[in-house]
Amino acid sequence: MAMDTTMDTAMFRDDVVELNVGGKLMTTWLSTLTKEPKCDTPTKEPKSKLAAMFSRPEDIAKDKDGRFFIDCDGELFQYILNFLRYGTLPRQERILEVYDLALHFQIQSLVAQLERFYAIQYRNKIAEIREYWGKKGNTQIIEKLKQNIVENIHCRPREDITIYETSNVGSCDLCPIRPAHVFLQPSNLSAEMRALLIHDLCELGFAKSTVTKKINRKCDICNIEFKGFEIVLVAK
């Protein structure tokens, strides 16, 4: 029996789409842009904002050459596109930026994969802490401590900065913690508030990473005991 060759081939068609993303030109398949459908819904409407946009391409702005225009960072969008194409994830140093863009375009599968990374978990936890302490009205404590540190830090390029939160201040030149180095007097900071303070100092550019440890030291000369925390802001 002869095979029917009159089958409609329109169902196999996939349009080529030309994009102008923040001035960066790129080309892809329509099926790539609309890859994430809604799951388990009767209407099968698109799930991602990106898919929703290209389900009605007539509503998308175009540049002077007829390319669809998307107003965002083209380099970051390339990571979104490559994930939809191949399932590849961005480089470590771009994780946070791509995560924010994936949230914007509601690419839920990419969001879910990126949320496994420590950088995302850490930032989300900091946001939770800030919201929690903000409701309690304690963020003013953090802001005051942060201002005090910023105003009193004396550092040179590529120099690590050590901040002490102690119960005592040294009284002699041989004390391991001298007055010039003590920026946090006993403040009863919780571990979460301390983490929030350190995060904000890093965001201000005072460190690439941090090391925090408990201290329990005694000066051999004046016998003063130092208890509290040592926070090292690592410059490189």
Secondary structure, 3 states (H helix, E strand, C coil): CCCCCCCCHHHHCCCEEEEEECCEEEEEEHHHHCCCECCCCCCCCECCHHHHHHHCHHHCCECCCCCEEECCCHHHHHHHHHHHHHCCCCCHHHHHHHHHHHHHHCCHHHHHHHCCCHHHHHHHHHHHHHHHHHHCCCHHHHHHHHHHHHHHCCCCCCCCEEEEEECCCCCCCCCCCCHHHEEECCCCCCHHHHHHHHHHHHHCCCCCEEEEEEEEEECCCCCCEEEEEEEEEECC
